[in-house]
Amino acid sequence: MQRRVQLTRTTILARAAEQFDRHGYTHAALHEITGVSHATKGGLYFHFRSKRTSPGRRLTSV
């Protein structure tokens, strides 16, 4: 189970990075990220509480 959780998180991060590169942080919608990562909205919020704690915030702060 833990491996699947980590795989989902890694996939969300990778697909979110693509969306932020393509649209910018402010214009990337969470529904687009869930769509391209094949994650549910609940799955996204399981890993990240909000867009501010989302992959974009983490990626832009690195």
JOHUMO-V372361 format. One record per backbone hydrogen bond with DSSP energy under -1.0 kcal/mol. NH is the residue of the N-H (numbers start at 1). CO is the residue of the C=O. If there is no record, write none. Layout:
nh: {NH	NH}
co: {CO	CO}
//
This chain:
nh: {5	6	7	8	9	10	11	12	13	14	15	16	17	18	19	20	21	22	23	24	28	33	34	35	36	37	39	44	45	46	47	48	54	58	59	60	61}
co: {1	2	3	4	5	6	7	8	9	10	11	12	13	14	15	16	17	18	19	20	24	29	30	31	32	33	34	40	41	42	43	44	51	54	55	56	57}
//
